Amino acid sequence: MENDQLNGATPSYWNSVLIAGIITAIVYSALGILSSYMMLKSSSASQALGIFVCLISSMAGVIANRHYAKEFDISYSLGKGALIGFLAAIVAVIVGTVISLIWTTVIDPGLNDAVYQAQISAMEAQGMSQEQIDMALSFSPEPGSTTAVLMGVGIGILGLGIVNVISGIISAKIFASEE
């Protein structure tokens, strides 16, 4: 592999970050929306799909680092791999949020409310009292509200950020380590 610099300048990793973030966001958004519909149909497979969505979400760091390392045939530090993974996660969260907002405002505006009602029904089926249900719901914002979207983005950046920092470090070690 060449060294970290080409003609005195390090090549930009932003194309790799954007490609990985967009690919990951499209896949995990589609699976997340499918999981919501499966939950509405009371499918037990929706939980398994949710776990799979989390696994897919961790791939942004791998995709970005592999693309960057192979595109420029360079080696770089694990710290840079972690940064590339983290930035790919941020792109994935932002693009995924936009996809979700488009889906729930244009394509199926009733999805958020249907999921909310399904959650209430599930709590009732577990034998929770109305007081317990009200208390549980008081901790979550109204579906589709600005608060819910901002909380989702914050939690997404934190969760996916941590996971993709780790996957970025691992993939930098695999794809960009010096021989």
C-alpha positions in Angstrom: 0.0 0.0 0.0 1.1 3.5 -0.6 1.7 5.8 2.3 -1.0 8.1 3.7 -0.2 11.0 1.4 -0.5 11.3 -2.3 1.4 14.3 -3.8 1.7 15.8 -0.3 -2.1 15.8 0.4 -4.3 13.2 2.0 -7.1 12.3 -0.3 -10.6 13.2 0.9 -12.7 10.5 2.6 -16.0 12.4 2.1 -17.0 10.5 -1.0 -16.6 7.2 0.9 -18.5 8.6 3.9 -21.4 9.8 1.8 -21.6 6.6 -0.2 -21.6 4.4 2.9 -24.0 6.6 4.8 -26.5 6.8 2.0 -26.3 3.0 1.2 -26.7 2.2 4.9 -29.6 4.7 5.4 -31.5 3.3 2.5 -31.2 -0.3 3.6 -31.9 0.3 7.3 -34.7 2.7 6.6 -36.5 0.2 4.3 -36.0 -2.6 6.8 -37.2 -0.3 9.7 -40.3 0.7 7.8 -41.0 -3.0 7.0 -40.5 -3.8 10.7 -43.1 -1.2 11.6 -45.7 -2.8 9.3 -44.8 -6.2 10.7 -45.3 -5.0 14.2 -48.8 -3.7 13.2 -49.6 -7.2 11.9 -48.5 -8.6 15.3 -45.7 -10.5 13.7 -43.1 -11.8 16.2 -40.5 -11.6 13.4 -40.6 -7.8 13.7 -38.3 -8.0 16.7 -35.8 -10.2 14.9 -35.9 -7.8 11.9 -35.2 -5.0 14.4 -32.0 -6.7 15.6 -31.0 -7.3 11.9 -31.6 -3.5 11.3 -29.1 -2.7 14.1 -26.6 -5.0 12.5 -27.0 -3.4 9.1 -26.6 0.0 10.7 -23.1 -1.0 12.0 -22.0 -1.5 8.4 -21.6 2.2 7.5 -18.1 2.2 9.1 -17.1 -0.9 7.3 -18.3 0.2 3.9 -16.8 3.7 4.3 -13.4 2.4 5.4 -13.2 -0.3 2.8 -14.2 2.1 0.0 -11.7 4.7 1.2 -8.8 2.3 1.6 -9.4 0.5 -1.7 -10.2 3.6 -3.7 -6.9 5.3 -2.9 -4.9 2.2 -2.0 -3.6 3.9 1.2 -3.0 3.0 4.8 -4.1 5.2 7.7 -4.4 5.2 11.4 -7.2 3.4 13.4 -8.2 6.9 14.7 -8.9 8.0 11.1 -10.9 4.8 10.6 -12.9 5.6 13.7 -13.6 9.1 12.4 -14.7 7.8 9.0 -17.0 5.3 10.7 -18.5 8.0 12.9 -19.1 10.4 10.0 -20.7 7.7 7.9 -23.0 7.0 10.9 -24.0 10.7 11.1 -24.8 10.7 7.3 -26.8 7.5 7.7 -28.8 8.9 10.6 -29.6 12.2 8.7 -30.4 10.5 5.4 -32.4 7.8 7.3 -34.4 10.5 9.2 -35.2 12.2 5.9 -36.4 9.0 4.3 -38.5 8.2 7.4 -40.0 11.7 7.4 -40.9 11.5 3.7 -42.5 8.1 4.3 -44.5 9.1 7.3 -45.6 12.5 5.9 -46.2 11.8 2.2 -46.5 8.0 1.6 -48.2 6.8 4.8 -49.1 9.7 7.1 -51.0 7.3 9.5 -48.0 5.0 10.2 -46.8 6.8 13.3 -50.2 6.9 14.9 -50.8 3.2 14.1 -47.5 2.2 15.6 -48.3 4.3 18.7 -51.7 2.6 19.1 -50.1 -0.8 18.6 -47.8 0.0 21.5 -50.7 0.9 23.7 -52.5 -2.3 22.7 -49.4 -4.3 23.5 -49.2 -2.7 26.9 -52.9 -3.5 27.6 -52.3 -7.1 26.5 -49.5 -7.3 29.1 -52.1 -6.4 31.7 -50.8 -2.9 32.5 -53.2 -0.6 34.1 -54.2 2.7 32.4 -52.1 4.5 35.0 -49.0 2.4 34.1 -49.7 2.9 30.4 -50.0 6.7 30.9 -46.8 6.7 32.9 -44.9 4.7 30.2 -46.2 7.0 27.5 -45.2 10.1 29.4 -41.6 9.2 28.8 -41.9 9.3 25.0 -42.8 12.2 22.8 -45.8 12.4 20.4 -45.0 10.3 17.3 -43.9 12.4 14.4 -43.4 15.5 16.5 -40.3 17.7 16.3 -39.3 16.5 19.7 -39.6 12.8 18.6 -37.6 13.5 15.4 -34.8 15.3 17.3 -34.7 12.6 20.0 -34.5 10.0 17.3 -31.6 11.8 15.6 -29.8 12.3 18.9 -30.2 8.7 19.9 -29.3 7.6 16.4 -26.1 9.6 16.3 -25.1 8.4 19.8 -25.9 4.7 19.2 -24.9 4.4 15.5 -21.9 6.7 16.2 -20.5 4.4 18.9 -21.2 1.2 16.9 -19.6 2.7 13.7 -16.6 4.0 15.5 -15.9 0.4 16.6 -16.7 -1.0 13.1 -14.5 1.8 11.6 -11.6 0.9 13.8 -11.9 -2.8 13.0 -12.3 -2.2 9.2 -9.4 0.3 9.2 -7.2 -2.4 10.8 -8.4 -4.9 8.1 -8.4 -2.7 5.0 -6.0 0.1 5.7 -3.3 -1.3 8.0 0.3 -1.1 6.9 1.7 -4.5 5.9 
